Amino acid sequence: MLELVTIQKLAAESGYTEDAIRSKIARGEFAEGLHYIKSPDGRIHFYVEEYLKWLKSNTDSSGLGRGKAKPKPSSA
């Protein structure tokens, strides 16, 4: 596995669109120097390991992402 990937590669592998990733950067959800770096030509490269840590930190112990409704118990 590569240590660093471009936004395009991250989008293809993660299911997020490139626009969604760029929006997360703009909102500060991804931090430069921690989650990604910029190459000398300005291209953004994500640290795969840090992206995965971010992803896992946004999932609670039930396996559901934050903000998602938990399934209703069946009334059987």
C-alpha positions in Angstrom: 0.0 0.0 0.0 1.2 3.5 -0.8 1.9 5.9 2.1 0.7 8.9 0.2 -2.1 9.2 -2.4 -3.5 12.1 -4.4 -7.0 13.4 -3.9 -8.0 11.6 -7.1 -6.7 8.3 -5.8 -8.3 8.9 -2.3 -11.6 9.7 -4.0 -11.5 6.5 -6.1 -10.7 4.3 -3.1 -12.7 5.9 -0.4 -16.1 6.6 -2.1 -15.8 10.4 -1.3 -15.9 12.7 -4.3 -12.9 14.9 -5.0 -15.2 17.9 -4.2 -16.2 16.3 -0.9 -12.5 15.9 0.1 -11.7 19.4 -0.9 -14.7 20.7 1.1 -13.3 18.8 4.2 -10.0 20.4 3.6 -11.6 23.9 3.4 -13.7 23.2 6.6 -10.6 22.1 8.5 -11.6 18.5 8.9 -8.3 17.5 7.3 -5.2 19.3 8.5 -2.2 20.1 6.3 0.9 18.5 7.7 -1.2 15.8 9.5 -3.6 14.4 7.0 -2.1 15.7 3.9 0.9 17.6 2.4 1.3 19.8 -0.7 4.1 18.9 -3.1 6.3 21.7 -4.5 3.9 22.1 -7.5 0.9 22.5 -5.1 -0.6 19.1 -5.6 -2.2 17.6 -2.5 -1.1 14.1 -1.2 -2.9 12.4 1.6 -1.3 10.2 4.2 -3.3 7.0 3.9 -2.7 6.0 7.6 -3.9 9.4 8.9 -7.0 9.3 6.6 -7.8 5.8 8.1 -7.3 7.2 11.7 -9.7 10.1 10.8 -12.2 7.7 9.4 -12.1 5.4 12.4 -12.3 8.3 14.8 -15.7 9.3 13.2 -17.2 5.9 14.0 -18.5 5.1 17.5 -18.4 1.7 19.1 -21.6 0.6 17.5 -20.0 0.8 14.1 -22.3 3.6 13.0 -20.9 6.9 12.0 -21.6 9.9 14.2 -24.9 11.6 13.4 -26.5 8.4 11.9 -29.6 7.1 13.5 -29.3 3.8 15.2 -31.7 1.1 14.0 -35.0 0.7 15.9 -35.3 -2.5 17.9 -37.7 -4.9 16.3 -41.1 -5.2 18.1 -41.2 -9.0 17.8 
